[in-house]
Amino acid sequence: MFENLSDKLDRAFKVLKGQGQITEINVAETLKEVRRALLDADVSFKIAKDFTARVKTKALGQNVLTAVSPSQLLVKITHDELAELMGGDSADINISENPSVILMSGLQGSGKTTFSGKLANYLRSKNAKRPLLVACDVYRPAAVDQLTVLGEQLNIPVFSDKSSTDPVSIAKRGIEYAKSQSLNLVIIDTAGRLAVDTEMMNEISAIKKAINPSETLFIVDSMTGQDAVNTAKEFDSVLNYDGVVLTKLDGDTRGGAALSIKSVVSKPIKFIGTGEKMEALDRFHPSRMADRILGMGDVVSLVEKAQEQFDEEQARKLQKKIAKNTFDFNDFLSQINQIKKMGNMKDLMGMIPGMGKMLKNVDIDDDAFKGIEAIIGSMTVEERSNPSLINGSRRSRIAKGSGNNIQEVNRLIKQFDDTRKMMRMMNDKGKMAKLMSRMPKR
């Protein structure tokens, strides 16, 4: 996500490294590179030019503090302007009505159906909503089946009528069905359409008029870049939607849509899709995204993702097991599964400040834990509960059963033992204090 842009901005700020002050000359040279980086990210020339002009005006009007270098000051100003460019504050979705009705719109292939499932799942878990998915795409083959399969996967009901070719009627009957079943959230999935297709644009306008949704969202494929921004403008002139959703941000995207769309259509980005899994959906926070673009990480989002997976009761049980030195491979596997639920591994690592640059050319597979899971899966119930039982012959059997060699099994068991020792030490305040006392003094 924004890897190329981050790299180019980093190189741009190096122009100011070692400079004692911000001058008209050195700031102009840096911002020329910043503007070039934005253009390469598929940001329009006008937006890139206006952006760098604002940064320059603010930079030249600043006094550089002795504790802050000129490059650090310019990074801070650029960060604030990037956040403002993408909307400033995060925007909430309107789900206050009963039932709340959310209408999806967008081009073919933008990811509306998948996002409908993700959003239903998200609002059910985050806002305790009882959702219904309504299949109003009467044109694309298997569109209804796709939504039905998603609903079954998520255990969320789907309303559809394959015998009807009238999406307006289906949408209205879907809302009535939700009311009869005491469901308080209705997500209407519609057909993809081109802005130049007058008949199709009139159709979605008619759907909106008939159901009066509490929220209308425009779904954008991030990989279409500046074209997505132009299409967003055309759709808004017809629908006057409430917010934008950027899908496929985990792909090879240059980021132009995310950076430009707010200033072009004056509508906030509300959600971003960051992967294929149904949990790969996040609220959009402009300031946090600016952090990530500038290589500062996103610790707040990382902590939030961790909190979603780790509850207090589990933490208390785990702490007791650590204190008694009974932390076993079942607990180890449970921790791995919770980490996996947090999302794409490379994306998670990139949220740690400084890690984004280190991982630039590193490919972290989402199946990075596969080998570990196979080894633990080849252990007996007794071995997982009591790791001290695992002797040489047992290690050989585990290696064969998991399709790994003995060295990999030995490595995992050593890592597990080291982890257990460290957990025990961190839980023992006396040992921790003793360790800290040995640390070299400054």
MOPE-V454566 format. One record per pair of residues at least 12 apart in sequence whose C-alpha atoms are under 8 Angstrom apart, sorted by the first residue. I is the first residue (numbers start at 0). GAP is how many residues later the second one is. Records with the same first field share a line. If there is no record, write none. Layout:
# MOPE-V454566
I: GAP + GAP
This chain:
# MOPE-V454566
0: 248 + 249 + 250 + 251 + 252 + 253 + 254 + 346
1: 251 + 252 + 253 + 291
2: 251 + 290 + 357
3: 37 + 250
4: 32 + 33 + 35 + 36 + 249 + 250 + 288
5: 287 + 288 + 289
6: 350
7: 25 + 26 + 29
8: 24 + 25 + 28 + 285
9: 284
11: 18 + 19 + 21 + 22
12: 17 + 58 + 61 + 62
13: 57
14: 14 + 15
15: 14 + 54 + 55
16: 52 + 53 + 54
18: 50 + 51 + 52
19: 49 + 50
20: 43 + 48 + 49
21: 37 + 38 + 42 + 48
22: 37
23: 36
26: 29 + 32
27: 28
30: 21 + 25
33: 18
34: 13 + 14 + 17
37: 218
39: 214
40: 213 + 214 + 215
41: 183 + 184 + 212 + 213 + 214 + 215
42: 182 + 183 + 212 + 213 + 214 + 216 + 217
43: 182 + 212 + 216
46: 213
50: 30 + 34
53: 27
54: 19 + 22 + 23 + 26
57: 19
58: 14 + 15 + 18
74: 219
78: 208 + 211 + 212 + 215
79: 207 + 210
81: 177 + 204 + 205 + 208
82: 203 + 204 + 205 + 206 + 207
83: 202 + 203
84: 174 + 175 + 177 + 178
85: 172 + 173 + 174 + 175 + 176 + 177 + 182 + 183 + 200
86: 175 + 176 + 181 + 182 + 199
87: 198 + 199
88: 196 + 197 + 198
89: 178 + 179 + 180 + 193 + 194 + 195 + 196
90: 177 + 178 + 179 + 193
91: 178
92: 122 + 177
93: 120 + 121
94: 90 + 119 + 120
96: 87 + 117
97: 86 + 87
98: 76 + 79 + 80 + 84 + 85 + 86 + 87
99: 84 + 85 + 86 + 113 + 114 + 115
100: 74 + 84 + 85 + 86 + 87 + 110 + 111 + 112 + 113 + 114
101: 83 + 84 + 85 + 86 + 111 + 112 + 113 + 114 + 115
102: 84 + 85 + 86 + 87 + 105 + 110 + 112 + 113 + 114
103: 12 + 83 + 84 + 85 + 86 + 112 + 113 + 114 + 115
104: 84 + 85 + 86 + 87 + 99 + 111 + 112 + 113 + 114
105: 86 + 87 + 88 + 112 + 113 + 114 + 129
106: 85 + 86 + 87 + 112 + 113
107: 83 + 84 + 85 + 86
108: 83 + 112
109: 82 + 109 + 110 + 111 + 137
110: 108 + 109 + 110 + 136
111: 77 + 78 + 80 + 107
112: 30 + 33 + 34 + 76
113: 33 + 36
114: 132 + 158
115: 17 + 71 + 72 + 73
116: 16 + 30 + 33 + 34 + 37 + 161
117: 160 + 161 + 162 + 163
118: 162
119: 12 + 13 + 36 + 67
120: 33 + 157 + 158
121: 157 + 159
128: 54 + 55 + 56
129: 53 + 54 + 55
130: 25 + 26 + 52 + 53 + 54 + 55 + 56
131: 24 + 25 + 26 + 27 + 46 + 51 + 53 + 54 + 55
132: 14 + 18 + 23 + 24 + 25 + 26 + 53 + 54 + 55 + 56
133: 24 + 25 + 26 + 36 + 37 + 40 + 52 + 53 + 54 + 55
134: 12 + 23 + 24 + 25 + 26 + 35 + 36 + 53 + 54 + 55
135: 24 + 31 + 32 + 34 + 35 + 52 + 53 + 54 + 55
136: 30 + 52 + 53 + 54 + 55
137: 24 + 26 + 27 + 28 + 29 + 53
138: 52
139: 51
143: 16 + 18
158: 15 + 18
159: 14
166: 23 + 40
167: 35 + 38 + 39 + 42
170: 17 + 36 + 40
171: 38 + 39
173: 12
189: 14
194: 36 + 39 + 40
200: 37
203: 35
204: 33 + 34
207: 31
214: 26 + 27
215: 25 + 26 + 27
216: 24 + 25 + 26 + 27 + 28
217: 14 + 17 + 23 + 25 + 26 + 27
218: 25 + 26 + 27 + 28
219: 12 + 24 + 25 + 26 + 27
220: 25 + 26 + 27
221: 24 + 25 + 26 + 27 + 31 + 33 + 34 + 35 + 36
222: 25 + 26 + 28 + 29 + 30 + 31 + 32
223: 33
224: 28 + 29 + 30 + 31 + 32
225: 30 + 31 + 34
227: 29
228: 28 + 31 + 32 + 35
231: 29 + 33
232: 31 + 32
235: 29
240: 26
241: 25 + 26
242: 24 + 25 + 26 + 27
243: 23 + 24 + 25 + 26 + 27
244: 24 + 25 + 26 + 27 + 28
245: 12 + 23 + 25 + 26 + 27
246: 25 + 26 + 27
247: 24 + 25 + 26 + 27
248: 23 + 24 + 25 + 26
249: 23 + 24 + 25
268: 15
269: 13 + 14
270: 12 + 13
271: 12
273: 70
274: 68 + 69
278: 62 + 63 + 64
279: 63
287: 12 + 13
291: 58 + 59
294: 58 + 59 + 60 + 61 + 62
295: 55 + 56 + 57 + 58
296: 53 + 54 + 55 + 56 + 57 + 58 + 59
297: 52 + 53 + 54 + 55
298: 52 + 53 + 54
300: 50
301: 46 + 49 + 50
304: 37
305: 33 + 36
308: 29 + 30 + 32 + 33
309: 28
317: 13
318: 108
321: 98 + 101 + 102 + 105
322: 101 + 104 + 105
324: 95 + 99
326: 93
327: 56 + 57 + 58 + 59
328: 47 + 55 + 56 + 58
329: 54 + 55
331: 84
332: 40 + 43
335: 33
343: 22
344: 19 + 20 + 21
345: 13 + 17 + 18 + 19 + 20
370: 31 + 33
371: 40
373: 28 + 29
374: 23 + 24 + 26 + 27 + 29 + 34
376: 25
377: 20 + 21 + 23 + 24
378: 19
394: 14 + 15
